[in-house]
Amino acid sequence: MTVSLEYSNSSISRKKLRNYARKACSTKTLKKRVPITEWLPKYSWSFLIQDILAGTTVGLTAISQGIAYAVIAGLSPEYGLYASLTAGFVYIIFGSCKYVTVGPTAIVSAMTGKYVAGYSPDFAILAAFLSGILILLMGIFNLGFLVEFISKPVIKGFTTAAALQVISSQLKSLFGLTGASGNYFAESVYNFVVNIRTATLWDPVLGIITVIILIILKKVGADCKRTDDLLKQIRWFVSLARNAVVVIVGMVVAYIIKRTTDNEPLALVGDIDGGLPTIGYPPFNTVVGNETYSFLDMLQTLGPKSISLPLVIVLESVAIAKAFSEDGRVDATQEMISLGLCNIIGSFAKSMPITGAFSRAALNYASGVQTQAGGVTNCILIIVALTLLTSTFYYIPKATLSGLIIVALWTMVDYEIFIKLWKASKREFILALITVIVCLCVGLEYGIVTGVTVEALMLLFSQSRPSIEVNTLRHATGEIIVIPLPEVVSYCAAEHLRRLLLKVPLKSNTDCTTVIDGANLRSMDSTVAANILSVIEDYEKKGRRIWLLNFNCNVEKLCLVLNSNISDKFVNVPNVLDLVIPFHKV
């Protein structure tokens, strides 16, 4: 019999394994995990113009933002272009949302900068590789649901704080200050105040003009669409390409000043290494100054807090995909797989950590992109920039990039959500506020971890203190105290429920009967059941009456397993009022 049973279990296991393998190798799974196999066979020439137009618009922005965000991360500008290039090609194949474009973003770059400052670009590349590995594993094991444990207040608090932190870090370049910019908001503001006397004239002038131009160009295209007449189409395109426009204007101004005065009053990006990135293994060891770092040393430098980086990468990209998908549904698992591959493969081509970019996704959406093929044009423009235009990028003013970043990030400062939360839910307002404060005063990684932890504690507290309304019914000879239980009572609420059951009858001055109403109760664990049984014993010792009303069979069975002598306490009647008659409600 034992041999037969073992054979049967082995047979079932092999059958399940074969079914899993058959499902994993099916055409349906292939199309789901490699989306290009689904949209490419359906591609038509009518999509081509739309995709080229969208790719061109996004590409112009990707180049300027790639350079800017690399600077935020403390890297040479070409690293931002490397990241957009390699990740862009990978996402075309594995990406699930046609509107999403991947590359460096302000938030991820700011977090990456913590691992680059004082070290070398190798730490950013290794961070991309390790983040990609972790994200890919999360996707393979279908852990996309983990993102759902981060609530909207925490996300909004984090993104608002991240935007403020990046904005504050750009004050140095905007005003041409000397000294460090700071690693988090409070430090950046402090350094700005301390170093304000070192401000130059031309940098803040150009930076403020950049901000004004960006705001004006955005308004210029506010009421225009791609399908309007020629003049409105031009306004629409210029408005969409406004980031590239201000960078070009800044370059022209810097070039003219350089040629006419033979001087550089503006702080410029400077020399950028030209050419495509060299392909090689991610750096598992590096040299900083005269000190050699092994792989373990680099891991120690990145530290445990770097685990928040892949979490933010997933969170940012999935949120963007949800915002722009037609039906609001996104395969989070597939996004994890594609992001993991983007970061892993990108790290072999000197890529910094990347994720989905909201501003570029919005451009893709507004440009009417039809498929992920729009990313091809985007990547081609970046190749052209890396091979032919790097000498031109020398003249990009840092103040222009700072103005561009400040305007782009200001839209992420969602102060309205705090007003709404204050009116709707004080608990969620406090949660968002705590997340913001920790992010601004300590760091982004600590802020999001604190937000998630505080929310988990709040959730546990609410579970341990379920709202239980006590009803009192009076009849001729006494009272009935009815305590209706919620649908689920967990172990953490066991003591709270026990105290309630013991305390309520003491408030009655007359002879009373206590009824625990389980009509709504669907499940409870053994800890809760044991506490209820303890209360019943206490009641019996003191001569009090108690009934367990309308408990379902599973919960009743659990109680009887713990104590089979209480079977007479379970009653099933349509209404609690049937227990004692006559009555009238207090």
Backbone torsions as a table, in degrees:
resi	resn	phi	psi	omega
1	MET	NA	-41.8	179.6
2	THR	-64.4	-43.8	179.5
3	VAL	-61.8	-42.6	-179.4
4	SER	-63.2	-41.7	-179.9
5	LEU	-66.1	-43.0	178.1
6	GLU	-62.5	-40.2	178.4
7	TYR	-63.2	-41.4	-179.9
8	SER	-63.8	-45.8	178.9
9	ASN	-62.1	-40.8	178.3
10	SER	-63.7	-39.4	179.2
11	SER	-64.8	-42.0	178.8
12	ILE	-64.2	-40.8	179.9
13	SER	-63.4	-43.1	179.2
14	ARG	-64.7	-38.1	179.7
15	LYS	-64.9	-43.4	177.7
16	LYS	-63.1	-40.4	179.5
17	LEU	-64.1	-42.5	178.2
18	ARG	-64.1	-41.0	179.3
19	ASN	-64.2	-40.5	178.7
20	TYR	-64.6	-44.2	179.4
21	ALA	-64.2	-40.9	179.7
22	ARG	-64.2	-40.5	179.1
23	LYS	-68.5	-40.0	-179.0
24	ALA	-66.7	-29.6	-177.4
25	CYS	-98.4	9.5	-177.7
26	SER	-76.6	161.5	178.2
27	THR	-63.0	-37.3	179.9
28	LYS	-61.5	-43.7	179.2
29	THR	-67.1	-38.5	178.7
30	LEU	-60.5	-45.6	-179.9
31	LYS	-66.1	-32.6	-179.8
32	LYS	-73.3	-39.1	-176.0
33	ARG	-91.8	-18.9	175.0
34	VAL	-127.9	78.8	-171.8
35	PRO	-57.2	-23.4	-179.9
36	ILE	-62.3	-27.0	179.2
37	THR	-70.7	-15.3	179.0
38	GLU	-95.2	-44.2	-174.6
39	TRP	-88.2	-26.6	-177.1
40	LEU	-66.1	-43.5	178.0
41	PRO	-62.4	-22.1	-180.0
42	LYS	-93.4	1.8	-174.8
43	TYR	-68.0	140.4	-179.6
44	SER	-130.2	160.6	-179.3
45	TRP	-63.0	-24.4	179.8
46	SER	-66.8	-22.8	178.4
47	PHE	-80.4	-21.6	-167.6
48	LEU	-61.7	-50.0	-176.6
49	ILE	-61.5	-43.6	179.6
50	GLN	-60.6	-43.6	-178.8
51	ASP	-68.3	-38.2	178.2
52	ILE	-65.1	-44.3	179.6
53	LEU	-61.6	-47.2	-179.9
54	ALA	-64.5	-42.8	179.8
55	GLY	-62.9	-37.7	178.4
56	THR	-65.5	-46.2	-179.5
57	THR	-61.5	-46.8	-179.6
58	VAL	-67.6	-37.7	-179.0
59	GLY	-61.4	-42.2	179.1
60	LEU	-61.4	-39.5	178.2
61	THR	-73.1	-39.7	-177.8
62	ALA	-61.6	-36.6	-180.0
63	ILE	-65.6	-49.4	-178.1
64	SER	-67.0	-41.9	179.7
65	GLN	-71.0	-36.2	178.3
66	GLY	-58.9	-43.6	177.8
67	ILE	-64.9	-45.0	-177.6
68	ALA	-63.8	-43.6	-175.5
69	TYR	-74.7	-27.2	173.1
70	ALA	-65.0	-38.4	177.7
71	VAL	-64.0	-39.9	177.1
72	ILE	-58.8	-39.6	-178.3
73	ALA	-77.8	-1.3	-179.6
74	GLY	78.6	21.9	-178.3
75	LEU	-109.0	163.3	172.6
76	SER	-66.9	144.5	-172.7
77	PRO	-53.8	-30.9	-176.2
78	GLU	-64.7	-23.5	-180.0
79	TYR	-65.4	-32.6	176.0
80	GLY	-66.0	-34.9	177.9
81	LEU	-74.8	-38.7	176.0
82	TYR	-57.1	-44.0	-177.0
83	ALA	-63.9	-44.7	-179.8
84	SER	-66.1	-32.0	-176.4
85	LEU	-72.7	-59.2	-175.3
86	THR	-65.8	-45.1	-179.9
87	ALA	-64.9	-34.8	-179.8
88	GLY	-60.8	-44.4	179.9
89	PHE	-66.7	-39.3	-179.6
90	VAL	-66.6	-41.2	-177.2
91	TYR	-67.4	-29.4	176.4
92	ILE	-57.5	-36.6	-177.0
93	ILE	-83.5	-43.7	-170.8
94	PHE	-107.6	-10.5	-177.0
95	GLY	-68.2	143.0	-176.5
96	SER	-99.6	-14.2	-177.9
97	CYS	-119.9	122.2	-175.2
98	LYS	-67.7	-21.9	-177.5
99	TYR	-83.3	-23.4	-175.3
100	VAL	-75.8	132.2	168.7
101	THR	-120.6	139.5	-174.7
102	VAL	-106.4	156.4	-179.8
103	GLY	163.2	-172.1	177.9
104	PRO	-69.3	145.0	175.9
105	THR	-127.2	166.1	-175.4
106	ALA	-62.0	-44.3	-176.1
107	ILE	-67.4	-49.4	-179.4
108	VAL	-63.8	-38.2	179.0
109	SER	-65.1	-40.6	178.8
110	ALA	-63.1	-40.1	178.7
111	MET	-70.0	-36.4	179.0
112	THR	-66.4	-34.8	-178.5
113	GLY	-57.5	-26.4	178.7
114	LYS	-63.1	-29.4	-175.3
115	TYR	-96.0	-3.9	-178.9
116	VAL	-104.3	-38.2	-176.1
117	ALA	-55.7	121.8	179.0
118	GLY	83.0	-2.1	-178.8
119	TYR	-121.9	-117.2	-178.2
120	SER	-154.7	165.5	177.9
121	PRO	-58.8	-21.9	-179.8
122	ASP	-58.0	-31.8	-180.0
123	PHE	-69.3	-35.0	177.6
124	ALA	-68.2	-40.6	179.5
125	ILE	-66.1	-42.9	177.9
126	LEU	-64.7	-37.7	177.6
127	ALA	-61.3	-38.4	177.1
128	ALA	-63.8	-44.5	-179.1
129	PHE	-63.0	-49.8	-177.2
130	LEU	-66.8	-39.3	176.9
131	SER	-62.2	-41.8	179.2
132	GLY	-62.4	-41.6	178.3
133	ILE	-60.4	-48.6	-178.1
134	LEU	-64.0	-43.4	-179.8
135	ILE	-65.0	-42.1	179.1
136	LEU	-62.0	-42.6	178.0
137	LEU	-63.5	-39.0	176.9
138	MET	-61.8	-38.9	178.3
139	GLY	-69.2	-43.5	-179.1
140	ILE	-61.8	-38.0	-179.0
141	PHE	-92.3	16.6	174.7
142	ASN	54.3	48.5	-178.8
143	LEU	-98.8	22.6	178.8
144	GLY	-60.3	-25.6	-179.1
145	PHE	-64.8	-19.0	-178.8
146	LEU	-61.5	-29.8	179.5
147	VAL	-61.7	-29.3	-176.9
148	GLU	-69.2	-13.8	179.7
149	PHE	-79.9	-5.7	177.1
150	ILE	-102.4	115.1	-173.3
151	SER	-80.6	168.4	-179.5
152	LYS	-61.4	-43.8	178.0
153	PRO	-57.5	-39.8	178.7
154	VAL	-67.3	-43.0	179.8
155	ILE	-62.4	-47.2	-179.4
156	LYS	-64.6	-40.4	177.4
157	GLY	-62.9	-42.0	179.9
158	PHE	-65.9	-49.4	-177.5
159	THR	-65.2	-37.5	177.7
160	THR	-64.4	-45.5	179.2
161	ALA	-65.7	-39.6	179.2
162	ALA	-63.0	-41.9	178.4
163	ALA	-62.6	-44.8	178.9
164	LEU	-64.2	-37.1	179.3
165	GLN	-65.2	-46.0	-179.3
166	VAL	-65.6	-41.3	178.3
167	ILE	-59.7	-46.4	-179.6
168	SER	-63.8	-33.7	179.7
169	SER	-69.7	-19.7	-179.0
170	GLN	-88.4	-5.3	179.7
171	LEU	-63.1	-33.1	179.1
172	LYS	-60.5	-50.9	-178.8
173	SER	-71.7	-33.7	-179.0
174	LEU	-63.9	-36.6	-178.5
175	PHE	-103.8	1.9	178.6
176	GLY	65.7	38.6	-176.7
177	LEU	-80.6	158.8	171.1
178	THR	-97.1	167.7	-179.8
179	GLY	90.4	178.8	-177.7
180	ALA	-79.3	153.3	178.8
181	SER	-86.4	-29.0	-179.8
182	GLY	109.8	151.1	-177.9
183	ASN	-93.0	-17.2	176.1
184	TYR	-146.9	171.6	-168.8
185	PHE	-55.0	-52.7	-176.4
186	ALA	-59.7	-40.4	179.6
187	GLU	-68.7	-39.7	179.9
188	SER	-64.2	-42.8	179.0
189	VAL	-65.1	-41.8	179.2
190	TYR	-61.9	-47.4	-180.0
191	ASN	-63.4	-35.5	178.7
192	PHE	-63.6	-44.6	-179.6
193	VAL	-65.5	-41.9	-177.9
194	VAL	-66.4	-38.6	-173.3
195	ASN	-100.3	10.2	-174.6
196	ILE	-60.4	-27.8	-178.9
197	ARG	-70.3	-14.1	179.5
198	THR	-90.4	6.0	-178.6
199	ALA	-61.7	142.6	176.6
200	THR	-95.0	179.3	-179.3
201	LEU	-89.1	-51.5	-168.6
202	TRP	-73.9	-33.2	-178.6
203	ASP	-62.6	-52.3	178.9
204	PRO	-64.8	-32.6	177.9
205	VAL	-62.3	-49.9	-179.7
206	LEU	-66.1	-39.5	-180.0
207	GLY	-62.9	-44.7	-179.9
208	ILE	-67.6	-39.1	176.5
209	ILE	-62.1	-39.3	177.2
210	THR	-59.3	-45.8	179.2
211	VAL	-60.3	-44.1	-178.7
212	ILE	-64.2	-43.9	-179.9
213	ILE	-62.4	-42.8	179.9
214	LEU	-61.6	-42.0	179.3
215	ILE	-65.7	-42.3	179.8
216	ILE	-65.1	-46.1	-179.0
217	LEU	-64.0	-33.3	177.0
218	LYS	-65.2	-41.1	179.1
219	LYS	-71.0	-31.1	-179.5
220	VAL	-59.5	-38.4	-177.7
221	GLY	-99.6	13.6	-174.1
222	ALA	-62.5	-39.1	-175.6
223	ASP	-106.0	21.0	-176.4
224	CYS	-113.1	149.8	177.4
225	LYS	-132.0	164.4	-179.8
226	ARG	-64.3	-25.2	-176.5
227	THR	-91.6	3.7	180.0
228	ASP	-77.2	-175.1	178.6
229	ASP	-67.8	173.0	-171.7
230	LEU	-56.9	-45.1	-177.4
231	LEU	-62.6	-44.2	178.9
232	LYS	-69.4	-32.1	175.8
233	GLN	-62.9	-40.8	178.3
234	ILE	-64.0	-45.5	177.5
235	ARG	-60.1	-41.6	-180.0
236	TRP	-61.6	-45.8	-177.5
237	PHE	-68.3	-43.4	179.6
238	VAL	-62.1	-39.0	179.2
239	SER	-64.6	-43.0	179.2
240	LEU	-65.7	-35.9	-177.1
241	ALA	-93.0	21.2	-173.0
242	ARG	-61.9	-31.7	178.1
243	ASN	-63.1	-44.5	177.8
244	ALA	-66.1	-36.6	-178.9
245	VAL	-60.8	-47.9	-177.2
246	VAL	-69.1	-33.1	177.5
247	VAL	-66.2	-43.6	178.3
248	ILE	-62.7	-45.0	178.5
249	VAL	-60.4	-44.3	178.7
250	GLY	-62.4	-39.8	178.5
251	MET	-63.8	-42.7	-179.5
252	VAL	-63.2	-44.6	179.6
253	VAL	-61.3	-46.4	-179.3
254	ALA	-63.8	-39.9	-179.3
255	TYR	-65.3	-44.5	-179.5
256	ILE	-62.9	-45.1	179.9
257	ILE	-62.2	-40.7	-179.4
258	LYS	-63.4	-44.1	-176.4
259	ARG	-73.7	-35.1	-175.3
260	THR	-84.7	-31.7	-176.7
261	THR	-110.4	-8.0	-175.4
262	ASP	53.1	38.9	-178.1
263	ASN	-143.8	160.6	178.9
264	GLU	-124.6	79.2	178.7
265	PRO	-70.2	-16.6	179.1
266	LEU	-99.2	142.0	173.2
267	ALA	-74.7	121.5	-175.6
268	LEU	-108.8	160.2	177.6
269	VAL	-60.8	-41.7	177.3
270	GLY	89.9	-162.2	-175.3
271	ASP	-64.1	136.4	176.1
272	ILE	-123.5	132.4	178.0
273	ASP	-65.4	125.3	-179.9
274	GLY	-86.3	170.1	177.2
275	GLY	92.1	166.9	-179.9
276	LEU	-77.1	156.6	-178.8
277	PRO	-66.9	144.2	175.9
278	THR	-77.3	141.3	-178.4
279	ILE	-90.0	131.7	179.1
280	GLY	-171.6	173.6	-179.7
281	TYR	-67.5	149.8	173.7
282	PRO	-58.3	150.8	-177.2
283	PRO	-73.6	108.4	177.5
284	PHE	-94.5	1.0	168.6
285	ASN	-156.8	157.7	-176.8
286	THR	-155.4	169.2	177.8
287	VAL	-123.5	124.8	176.9
288	VAL	-118.6	113.8	-173.7
289	GLY	66.4	-120.9	176.8
290	ASN	-108.5	9.9	-176.2
291	GLU	-106.0	131.2	179.0
292	THR	-94.8	131.1	178.4
293	TYR	-108.7	122.9	173.3
294	SER	-79.5	177.0	179.8
295	PHE	-60.6	-42.2	179.3
296	LEU	-65.7	-37.0	177.2
297	ASP	-63.7	-40.1	179.8
298	MET	-67.3	-38.6	176.7
299	LEU	-63.1	-41.4	179.8
300	GLN	-65.0	-35.9	178.1
301	THR	-67.2	-42.8	177.4
302	LEU	-62.9	-41.9	173.1
303	GLY	75.4	167.0	-179.1
304	PRO	-61.8	-29.4	-177.1
305	LYS	-67.3	-16.1	178.8
306	SER	-68.5	-10.6	177.9
307	ILE	-64.3	-21.3	179.0
308	SER	-72.9	-21.1	-177.8
309	LEU	-63.3	-53.0	177.4
310	PRO	-62.0	-31.7	177.8
311	LEU	-63.6	-44.3	178.7
312	VAL	-67.0	-38.2	177.9
313	ILE	-58.2	-47.7	179.3
314	VAL	-65.7	-46.4	-176.5
315	LEU	-60.0	-45.5	-177.5
316	GLU	-65.2	-45.0	-176.8
317	SER	-70.3	-42.7	180.0
318	VAL	-65.0	-39.2	178.3
319	ALA	-62.8	-40.3	178.9
320	ILE	-67.4	-44.2	179.3
321	ALA	-60.6	-39.8	177.9
322	LYS	-65.3	-38.0	-177.2
323	ALA	-66.1	-32.5	-173.2
324	PHE	-109.4	-4.1	178.0
325	SER	-73.6	149.1	-174.0
326	GLU	-61.3	-43.5	-175.4
327	ASP	-104.7	7.0	179.5
328	GLY	76.4	-0.3	-179.6
329	ARG	-102.0	137.3	-177.3
330	VAL	-134.9	138.6	174.3
331	ASP	-82.1	91.7	-176.6
332	ALA	-60.7	-33.8	179.5
333	THR	-63.6	-44.3	178.9
334	GLN	-65.8	-38.3	177.1
335	GLU	-62.3	-38.0	177.1
336	MET	-64.3	-43.3	179.9
337	ILE	-62.2	-45.9	-178.3
338	SER	-66.9	-42.2	178.5
339	LEU	-65.7	-39.2	177.4
340	GLY	-60.8	-45.9	179.2
341	LEU	-66.5	-38.2	178.4
342	CYS	-58.8	-45.4	-178.1
343	ASN	-74.3	-37.8	179.6
344	ILE	-66.3	-55.0	-178.2
345	ILE	-64.4	-38.4	178.5
346	GLY	-60.7	-34.8	-178.7
347	SER	-66.1	-20.1	175.0
348	PHE	-78.3	-7.4	178.4
349	ALA	-127.5	36.2	173.9
350	LYS	62.4	36.0	179.8
351	SER	-86.8	139.4	168.8
352	MET	-80.5	168.6	179.9
353	PRO	-59.0	140.2	-177.9
354	ILE	-131.1	164.2	174.1
355	THR	-157.9	-173.8	176.6
356	GLY	-71.3	141.9	-177.8
357	ALA	-108.6	122.4	-174.7
358	PHE	-65.3	-47.3	-175.8
359	SER	-63.3	-39.6	179.2
360	ARG	-72.5	-33.8	174.8
361	ALA	-64.4	-39.1	178.1
362	ALA	-64.6	-38.4	176.6
363	LEU	-64.9	-42.5	177.7
364	ASN	-58.5	-45.0	-179.1
365	TYR	-64.1	-47.7	-179.1
366	ALA	-66.5	-28.8	-178.7
367	SER	-81.8	-6.5	176.9
368	GLY	76.0	36.6	179.2
369	VAL	-59.9	142.4	-175.4
370	GLN	-100.8	-34.8	-178.7
371	THR	-145.6	175.6	176.6
372	GLN	-64.9	-10.8	179.4
373	ALA	-64.5	-17.5	175.0
374	GLY	-57.3	-26.8	178.7
375	GLY	-68.4	-18.9	179.6
376	VAL	-64.3	-48.1	178.7
377	THR	-61.6	-40.9	177.1
378	ASN	-55.9	-48.1	-178.9
379	CYS	-66.8	-37.4	178.8
380	ILE	-62.5	-42.5	178.4
381	LEU	-62.3	-38.4	178.9
382	ILE	-67.3	-38.2	176.1
383	ILE	-61.2	-44.0	178.0
384	VAL	-60.7	-43.4	-179.6
385	ALA	-62.6	-41.5	-178.2
386	LEU	-71.1	-32.0	-174.5
387	THR	-94.7	-28.1	-172.2
388	LEU	-120.2	-21.1	-168.5
389	LEU	-115.7	4.1	-174.9
390	THR	-63.8	-32.7	177.9
391	SER	-67.5	-29.1	177.8
392	THR	-72.0	-33.6	-177.8
393	PHE	-66.1	-14.7	177.7
394	TYR	-53.8	-34.5	-172.5
395	TYR	-89.2	6.8	177.9
396	ILE	-71.1	119.4	179.2
397	PRO	-71.8	137.9	177.2
398	LYS	-64.5	-31.9	178.6
399	ALA	-64.4	-35.3	177.5
400	THR	-65.2	-45.4	177.9
401	LEU	-62.6	-38.9	179.0
402	SER	-64.5	-43.5	177.4
403	GLY	-61.1	-41.3	178.3
404	LEU	-61.2	-45.8	-178.1
405	ILE	-66.0	-43.5	-178.3
406	ILE	-60.9	-44.8	179.7
407	VAL	-65.5	-43.0	-179.1
408	ALA	-63.7	-38.2	-176.1
409	LEU	-83.5	-23.0	-177.4
410	TRP	-62.3	-32.3	179.7
411	THR	-67.7	-16.5	179.6
412	MET	-87.3	-8.6	177.9
413	VAL	-80.5	97.2	-173.3
414	ASP	-96.7	80.6	179.6
415	TYR	-73.9	-24.0	-178.4
416	GLU	-64.7	-32.9	-178.5
417	ILE	-63.1	-31.0	179.5
418	PHE	-71.6	-37.0	176.7
419	ILE	-64.5	-43.4	-179.8
420	LYS	-65.7	-42.9	-179.9
421	LEU	-65.8	-36.4	177.9
422	TRP	-61.1	-38.7	-179.3
423	LYS	-78.5	-34.4	-172.6
424	ALA	-94.4	-40.5	-173.5
425	SER	-153.3	105.2	179.3
426	LYS	-63.4	-35.3	-179.8
427	ARG	-61.4	-47.2	-179.8
428	GLU	-70.2	-32.0	175.2
429	PHE	-61.3	-46.7	179.1
430	ILE	-62.2	-39.7	179.8
431	LEU	-61.7	-48.0	178.9
432	ALA	-63.9	-39.4	-178.8
433	LEU	-65.6	-42.9	178.0
434	ILE	-60.7	-43.3	179.4
435	THR	-60.1	-45.4	-179.6
436	VAL	-62.8	-47.7	-175.7
437	ILE	-61.9	-45.7	-179.0
438	VAL	-66.7	-40.8	177.7
439	CYS	-59.3	-43.9	-175.0
440	LEU	-75.6	-34.5	-173.3
441	CYS	-96.0	-23.3	-176.8
442	VAL	-118.8	-44.4	-178.5
443	GLY	152.2	156.0	-176.2
444	LEU	-63.4	-41.8	-178.0
445	GLU	-60.8	-45.5	-179.3
446	TYR	-68.2	-32.6	-178.4
447	GLY	-64.6	-48.6	-177.4
448	ILE	-70.0	-35.7	176.9
449	VAL	-65.4	-42.1	177.9
450	THR	-62.6	-43.6	179.8
451	GLY	-60.1	-46.9	179.8
452	VAL	-64.3	-41.3	-179.2
453	THR	-65.6	-46.6	179.7
454	VAL	-62.0	-41.0	179.3
455	GLU	-64.5	-39.8	178.0
456	ALA	-62.9	-39.7	178.2
457	LEU	-66.1	-40.0	176.9
458	MET	-62.5	-41.3	179.7
459	LEU	-65.0	-42.9	178.1
460	LEU	-63.3	-40.0	179.8
461	PHE	-64.0	-42.9	179.5
462	SER	-65.3	-34.7	176.8
463	GLN	-69.7	-31.6	-179.3
464	SER	-82.2	-13.7	178.5
465	ARG	-128.1	63.5	-179.0
466	PRO	-64.5	148.3	179.6
467	SER	-76.8	115.0	-179.1
468	ILE	-123.4	115.8	-179.1
469	GLU	-90.5	124.8	-179.5
470	VAL	-94.6	123.8	178.6
471	ASN	-108.5	139.4	179.4
472	THR	-117.4	126.5	177.5
473	LEU	-116.4	130.7	-178.3
474	ARG	-106.6	137.1	175.7
475	HIS	-129.3	-172.3	-170.3
476	ALA	-62.8	-35.3	-173.9
477	THR	-107.8	-0.6	-178.8
478	GLY	168.8	-147.7	-176.7
479	GLU	-132.0	154.3	169.6
480	ILE	-115.3	122.6	176.2
481	ILE	-101.7	114.7	-176.6
482	VAL	-103.9	124.9	179.7
483	ILE	-118.3	94.8	-179.4
484	PRO	-77.3	129.7	179.5
485	LEU	-87.0	148.0	175.9
486	PRO	-71.1	179.2	-176.6
487	GLU	-62.4	-39.2	-178.7
488	VAL	-132.2	132.4	174.7
489	VAL	-123.4	115.6	-177.0
490	SER	-94.3	170.3	-175.0
491	TYR	-59.4	-32.5	-177.2
492	CYS	-69.5	-15.4	178.1
493	ALA	-97.2	1.8	-173.9
494	ALA	-61.5	-48.3	-178.6
495	GLU	-66.6	-39.0	178.1
496	HIS	-60.5	-44.1	179.4
497	LEU	-66.3	-41.0	180.0
498	ARG	-62.6	-44.3	179.4
499	ARG	-62.7	-39.6	179.4
500	LEU	-63.3	-45.4	-178.6
501	LEU	-65.0	-32.6	-179.7
502	LEU	-80.8	-28.9	-174.0
503	LYS	-85.7	-39.4	-172.0
504	VAL	-57.9	-47.7	-177.9
505	PRO	-63.1	-25.4	-177.6
506	LEU	-67.8	-21.5	-179.1
507	LYS	-78.5	-13.3	-177.7
508	SER	-88.2	133.8	179.5
509	ASN	-91.5	-4.5	-178.6
510	THR	-116.4	174.0	176.4
511	ASP	-67.5	125.6	-174.9
512	CYS	-132.9	157.9	174.9
513	THR	-118.6	131.8	179.0
514	THR	-99.4	129.9	-180.0
515	VAL	-121.1	119.0	173.8
516	ILE	-92.1	108.6	-174.5
517	ASP	-88.2	112.5	-179.0
518	GLY	-104.6	21.9	-177.0
519	ALA	-61.3	-36.8	-179.3
520	ASN	-91.0	-10.8	-174.8
521	LEU	-71.5	126.0	178.1
522	ARG	-102.4	-37.1	-178.8
523	SER	-157.5	151.8	170.7
524	MET	-154.4	158.9	-176.1
525	ASP	-95.9	176.9	-174.8
526	SER	-65.7	-29.5	179.2
527	THR	-63.7	-44.2	178.2
528	VAL	-64.9	-44.4	-179.7
529	ALA	-59.8	-42.2	179.9
530	ALA	-63.0	-38.5	178.9
531	ASN	-68.4	-37.6	176.8
532	ILE	-64.3	-41.5	178.5
533	LEU	-64.2	-36.3	177.5
534	SER	-64.2	-39.2	177.9
535	VAL	-64.7	-42.3	179.6
536	ILE	-60.2	-42.6	177.9
537	GLU	-61.8	-41.7	179.3
538	ASP	-63.9	-41.7	178.7
539	TYR	-61.0	-45.0	-176.9
540	GLU	-64.6	-37.3	178.6
541	LYS	-64.1	-33.6	-178.0
542	LYS	-95.7	4.6	176.0
543	GLY	74.0	24.6	178.7
544	ARG	-92.9	153.8	179.3
545	ARG	-96.7	136.9	178.7
546	ILE	-146.2	139.2	179.9
547	TRP	-129.6	148.1	174.1
548	LEU	-107.7	106.4	-169.1
549	LEU	-98.5	127.8	170.1
550	ASN	55.1	42.5	173.5
551	PHE	-76.8	142.4	177.9
552	ASN	-73.9	165.3	-171.0
553	CYS	-62.7	-35.4	-178.7
554	ASN	-67.7	-43.6	179.4
555	VAL	-68.2	-40.7	178.0
556	GLU	-61.5	-41.3	179.3
557	LYS	-63.0	-39.7	178.6
558	LEU	-60.5	-44.1	-179.5
559	CYS	-66.1	-40.4	-178.1
560	LEU	-70.2	-30.4	175.3
561	VAL	-63.8	-37.9	179.8
562	LEU	-75.7	-34.7	179.5
563	ASN	-154.0	102.9	-175.6
564	SER	-76.0	-7.7	-176.4
565	ASN	-84.1	1.1	-176.9
566	ILE	-106.9	15.9	-176.7
567	SER	-59.4	-27.9	-179.1
568	ASP	-74.6	-8.8	-180.0
569	LYS	-82.9	-16.7	-178.9
570	PHE	-85.6	126.1	176.9
571	VAL	-130.1	149.7	177.7
572	ASN	-129.9	107.3	176.7
573	VAL	-133.1	153.2	-178.3
574	PRO	-61.0	-31.4	-174.7
575	ASN	-145.4	141.5	179.6
576	VAL	-61.0	-24.9	-179.1
577	LEU	-69.3	-15.4	177.4
578	ASP	-73.8	-13.3	-178.4
579	LEU	-71.8	-40.4	-178.5
580	VAL	-135.5	130.6	178.2
581	ILE	-137.7	138.8	2.0
582	PRO	-83.1	171.2	-179.1
583	PHE	-154.8	166.6	162.8
584	HIS	-151.9	145.8	-172.2
585	LYS	-78.0	137.0	178.1
586	VAL	-72.2	NA	NA
